[in-house]
Amino acid sequence: MQAVTEGDRRKEIRVLLDRIQAHPGRDWSAARRRLATLTRLVAPPRAR
């Protein structure tokens, strides 16, 4: 099993965004939820 890197997550974000942009009429609810999750995973830690 291979570890998932931040680069892998960023690449998946780019692929999902490209698909959504190419076919805006489709239902992308699941993809948007995945994008939200991936975005949180690659975001820098918030200062407290």
Order of alpha helices (4+ residues) and beta strands (2+ residues): alpha-alpha
